[in-house]
Amino acid sequence: MRRAALAGCALALAAACGGAAAAGRASVRDAGGGTAVFSALPGHRIAGFSLDRDWLALAEDPVSRDACPVVVLVRVPSGSPRRELTRRDGATCRLGGRFWVRPGARAIGNAIAKALWVVRHGSTAIAVKASPAEPEVVLARVTGITLARGPFLGPVVATNWLRLFGDYRRQPDGTLEGGVISGNRRELWTATGPVMPLGLDDEEHAVAVGADGSIAMWHAHGARYGRVPDAHARAAALDRGEVLVLRDDAPRLDVRALSGRLVRSWPIARGAAPLLDADVEHGLAVYAAGRAVHELRLADGRDRVVARAPAGSTLLDAQVEPRLLAYAYRGGSAGAGRVVVVPRARSRR
């Protein structure tokens, strides 16, 4: 989740790809120009995805009675090799249910070829890790979940070699309390307030967000940076030590230093989804609003639509890497969903 500017072919590409594969048939389709379109396995629908380097992790919810939640890891944009990280006899299938964290956050992340995800069935949820070289391992299990109080697992963030997930509860006054756990079961952060991990960069800086919009910045190896109680954060991302905050009180995106100092602030499109990604090396943020994927230039606030999901569909997420943009949508002509992976080219700004 990082860098570069989009190739011009992305705009409105989703509309052309809406019927890329027959409904219910797992496939990858070459849409031209190096663009690949991925669809769900039979009996499933796209729940979410994660992109790191040139590896895409697909989270697919079951829609038929005999199906299980599935995680598929695939190299992009080629579509090969393609590996299912979940198995019929694995922990994810035994629990069943669907990929789930509290709304507005990601339930799956991958650090190159190593993935971590959260699934929930009824009042039980588990956090699971796996890779092509390691079978499924349950990192945490919670029971007795209520929507008001939890306990909650997730959201999930991952990049490079690090995978993290939140493990927390909501207190009677609405404050979140808990910690952030790594893929090797180490608790790297504990807090009352900003607990949910929403941003992580290759240098292992992280940003956590609270239910009250507060943010806290920290490092996986112990350093603690700034804390901003009145950040009004609805979503956050972090790259190269810069923190991007999607505000909950206005359609704006703030850029902050690790200390919490406000560096700049830009207006964004109304109706932005509470998901965000950043490419600070090339001065860009990517966010979704309605059916449009937006690219915001951090230096001057220039905002443009770089891709659009087809009419009648719901845009689920958008993420960036040095060479790639990926975005997912579901419904309408896309049926069970598509994940579109588009090559990126450095812009001449």
C-alpha positions in Angstrom: 0.0 0.0 0.0 2.2 2.9 -1.1 3.4 4.7 -4.3 3.3 6.2 -8.0 0.5 7.7 -10.2 -2.2 5.9 -12.2 -2.1 5.0 -15.9 -4.8 6.8 -17.7 -6.5 3.7 -18.8 -8.0 3.2 -15.3 -10.8 5.8 -15.7 -14.2 4.1 -16.3 -12.4 0.7 -16.8 -14.6 -1.0 -14.3 -17.7 -0.3 -16.5 -16.0 -2.2 -19.3 -15.0 -5.0 -17.1 -18.3 -5.4 -15.3 -19.2 -8.6 -17.1 -15.6 -9.9 -17.3 -16.4 -13.4 -16.1 -19.4 -15.6 -15.9 -21.2 -15.3 -12.6 -20.0 -17.8 -10.0 -17.0 -18.9 -12.0 -13.5 -18.3 -10.5 -11.3 -16.5 -13.1 -8.8 -13.9 -13.9 -9.3 -12.0 -17.1 -6.8 -9.9 -19.0 -8.6 -6.7 -19.7 -5.8 -5.2 -21.9 -3.0 -2.8 -21.1 -1.8 -5.1 -18.3 -5.0 -4.8 -16.4 -6.4 -8.0 -14.7 -9.9 -8.6 -13.4 -10.4 -11.3 -10.7 -13.8 -12.9 -9.8 -14.9 -15.1 -6.9 -14.8 -18.8 -6.7 -18.0 -20.7 -7.2 -20.5 -20.3 -4.3 -18.7 -17.2 -3.1 -18.7 -13.4 -3.3 -15.9 -10.9 -2.9 -15.8 -9.6 0.7 -12.5 -7.6 0.5 -8.9 -7.8 -0.5 -5.4 -6.7 0.4 -2.5 -5.7 -1.8 1.2 -5.7 -0.9 4.0 -5.6 -3.5 2.7 -7.8 -6.3 0.7 -10.1 -4.2 -3.1 -9.8 -3.9 -5.1 -11.6 -1.1 -8.7 -12.1 -1.9 -11.3 -12.6 0.9 -14.4 -14.4 -0.3 -17.6 -14.9 1.7 -19.7 -18.1 1.1 -23.1 -17.6 -0.5 -24.0 -21.3 -0.8 -24.8 -23.6 2.1 -21.9 -26.0 1.6 -19.2 -23.2 1.1 -16.7 -21.9 3.5 -15.0 -18.5 3.8 -12.0 -18.6 1.4 -8.7 -16.7 1.2 -6.9 -16.8 -2.2 -3.4 -15.5 -2.6 -2.4 -14.6 -6.2 0.5 -12.8 -7.9 -0.6 -9.8 -9.9 -1.2 -8.8 -12.5 -0.4 -12.2 -14.0 -2.9 -14.2 -11.9 -0.3 -17.0 -11.4 0.6 -18.6 -9.1 -2.7 -18.8 -7.3 -3.0 -20.4 -3.9 -5.9 -21.0 -1.6 -4.7 -20.4 2.0 -7.8 -21.8 3.6 -8.6 -25.5 3.6 -11.7 -27.6 4.2 -10.2 -29.0 7.3 -8.7 -25.6 8.4 -9.8 -23.3 11.2 -11.6 -20.8 9.0 -13.8 -23.4 7.4 -14.5 -25.1 10.7 -15.8 -21.8 12.1 -17.6 -20.8 9.0 -19.4 -17.5 8.9 -18.0 -14.5 7.0 -15.1 -12.0 7.0 -16.0 -9.3 9.5 -14.7 -6.5 11.6 -16.6 -3.4 12.8 -17.8 -1.5 9.8 -15.4 0.8 8.0 -12.2 -1.3 8.3 -10.4 -4.1 6.6 -10.8 -7.7 7.6 -7.7 -9.0 5.7 -4.1 -7.9 5.2 -1.1 -9.4 3.6 2.6 -8.8 4.2 3.9 -9.9 0.7 2.8 -13.6 0.6 1.8 -13.9 4.3 -1.8 -13.1 5.1 -3.9 -12.5 8.2 -7.7 -12.3 8.4 -10.7 -12.2 10.7 -13.9 -14.2 10.3 -17.0 -14.2 12.5 -19.8 -16.8 12.9 -22.5 -15.8 15.3 -21.0 -14.5 18.5 -17.5 -16.0 17.8 -14.7 -14.5 15.8 -11.1 -15.7 15.1 -8.0 -14.1 13.8 -6.1 -16.4 11.5 -2.7 -16.3 9.7 -1.4 -18.4 6.9 0.9 -18.4 3.9 1.9 -20.8 1.1 4.6 -22.1 3.5 2.5 -22.2 6.7 -0.9 -23.7 7.4 -3.7 -21.8 9.1 -2.9 -20.8 12.7 -5.5 -19.2 15.0 -3.9 -16.2 16.7 -6.9 -15.2 18.8 -10.5 -16.3 19.4 -13.3 -14.2 21.1 -16.8 -15.3 22.1 -19.9 -13.6 23.4 -19.7 -10.8 20.8 -22.3 -8.0 20.9 -22.4 -5.2 18.4 -22.4 -2.6 21.2 -19.6 -3.9 23.4 -17.6 -6.6 21.5 -15.1 -8.1 22.1 -13.8 -7.2 18.7 -11.0 -8.6 16.5 -9.5 -6.4 13.8 -9.1 -4.3 11.8 -6.1 -5.9 10.0 -3.1 -4.1 8.6 -0.1 -5.6 7.0 2.9 -4.7 4.9 6.4 -5.9 4.2 7.0 -8.5 7.0 4.6 -7.3 9.6 0.9 -8.3 10.2 -1.2 -6.7 12.9 -4.8 -6.9 14.2 -6.7 -5.2 16.9 -8.2 -7.0 20.0 -10.4 -4.7 22.0 -13.7 -4.0 23.8 -16.0 -1.0 24.0 -16.4 0.3 27.5 -19.8 1.5 28.8 -18.9 5.1 28.1 -18.1 4.3 24.5 -14.3 4.3 24.9 -12.3 1.5 23.3 -9.8 -0.4 25.4 -7.5 -3.1 24.2 -4.4 -3.7 22.2 -2.8 -4.5 18.8 -1.4 -8.0 18.3 1.2 -9.1 15.7 1.3 -12.3 13.6 3.6 -13.9 16.1 1.1 -13.2 19.0 3.1 -10.3 20.5 1.0 -7.4 21.9 2.8 -4.4 20.4 0.4 -1.6 21.6 -2.2 -1.2 24.4 -4.4 1.8 24.9 -7.6 3.3 26.2 -9.0 5.3 23.3 -7.0 5.0 20.0 -6.8 1.2 19.7 -7.9 0.2 16.2 -4.8 -0.2 13.9 -5.7 1.5 10.6 -2.3 2.4 9.2 1.1 0.7 8.9 4.2 1.5 6.7 7.3 -0.5 5.6 9.3 1.2 8.4 6.8 -0.4 10.9 5.3 2.9 12.0 1.6 2.5 12.9 -1.4 4.7 13.6 -4.3 3.6 15.8 -7.7 5.3 15.9 -10.3 5.6 18.7 -14.1 5.6 18.6 -13.9 9.3 19.5 -11.7 10.1 16.5 -8.5 10.3 18.5 -5.2 9.0 16.9 -1.9 7.7 18.3 1.3 7.0 16.4 3.7 4.3 17.5 6.4 1.9 16.3 6.3 -1.9 16.4 9.6 -2.0 18.3 8.5 0.1 21.1 8.8 3.9 20.3 5.8 6.0 21.1 5.2 9.2 19.1 2.4 11.7 19.1 -1.2 11.5 20.2 -4.0 13.8 19.0 -7.2 13.6 21.0 -9.2 15.9 18.7 -8.1 14.6 15.3 -11.7 13.8 14.3 -10.4 10.7 12.5 -12.9 8.5 10.6 -10.1 6.6 8.8 -6.3 6.8 8.6 -3.4 5.6 6.6 0.4 5.8 7.1 3.3 5.8 4.7 6.9 6.9 5.0 6.2 8.4 8.4 3.4 10.6 7.2 -0.1 10.1 8.7 -3.2 10.7 6.6 -6.5 11.2 8.4 -9.9 11.2 6.8 -12.0 13.5 9.1 -15.4 12.7 10.5 -16.5 16.3 10.9 -16.0 17.6 7.4 -15.0 16.3 3.9 -11.3 16.9 4.5 -8.1 14.9 4.5 -5.4 16.0 7.0 -1.7 15.2 6.7 0.1 14.9 10.0 3.7 14.1 11.2 4.3 11.2 13.5 4.4 13.8 16.3 0.8 14.6 15.5 1.7 18.1 14.1 -0.7 19.1 11.3 1.2 19.6 8.1 -1.6 20.4 5.7 -5.3 19.8 5.1 -7.2 19.4 1.8 -10.9 19.2 0.9 -12.1 15.9 -0.6 -15.3 14.6 -2.2 -18.3 14.2 -0.1 -19.4 10.7 0.9 -15.9 9.3 1.2 -15.9 5.7 2.5 -14.0 5.2 5.8 -11.1 3.5 4.0 -7.9 5.2 2.8 -4.5 4.4 1.3 -1.3 6.4 0.7 1.6 6.7 -1.6 3.7 9.4 0.1 6.8 8.7 -2.0 4.9 10.1 -5.0 2.8 12.5 -2.9 -0.6 10.8 -3.4 -3.6 9.5 -1.3 -6.3 7.2 -2.7 -9.8 7.1 -1.4 -13.3 6.0 -2.5 -16.4 8.1 -2.7 -19.6 6.6 -4.1 -18.6 4.5 -7.2 -15.4 6.7 -7.8 -11.8 6.0 -6.9 -10.1 9.4 -6.2 -6.5 10.3 -6.3 -5.5 13.3 -4.2 -2.2 15.0 -4.7 -0.8 15.9 -1.3 1.3 18.8 -2.4 -1.5 21.0 -3.7 -4.8 19.2 -3.0 -5.5 18.4 -6.7 -8.2 15.7 -6.7 -9.2 13.6 -9.7 -11.3 10.5 -10.3 -9.0 7.7 -11.7 -11.4 4.8 -11.8 -15.1 4.2 -11.5 -17.2 1.1 -10.6 -20.1 0.3 -13.0 -23.6 1.6 -12.4 -25.6 -0.5 -9.9 -22.5 -1.8 -8.1 -21.0 -0.9 -4.7 -17.3 0.1 -4.5 -15.8 -1.8 -1.7 -12.2 -0.6 -1.4 -9.2 0.8 -3.3 -5.5 0.3 -2.5 -2.2 1.3 -4.1 1.3 -0.1 -4.5 4.3 1.3 -6.4 3.3 -0.3 -9.7 -0.4 -1.1 -9.1 -3.9 0.2 -8.2 -6.5 -2.3 -7.0 -10.1 -1.7 -6.4 -13.1 -4.0 -5.7 -16.8 -3.7 -6.4 -19.8 -5.9 -6.1 -23.4 -6.0 -7.3 -25.1 -5.0 -10.5 -23.5 -6.4 -13.6 -20.6 -7.6 -11.4 -22.7 -10.0 -9.4 -20.6 -11.6 -6.8 -17.9 -9.0 -7.3 -14.7 -8.2 -9.1 -11.2 -7.0 -8.1 -9.6 -4.9 -10.8 -5.8 -4.5 -10.8 -4.5 -1.7 -12.9 -0.8 -0.9 -13.8 0.5 2.5 -12.7 2.9 4.8 -14.3 4.8 7.6 -12.7 3.2 10.9 -13.4 5.2 13.9 -14.7 4.2 16.6 -12.3 
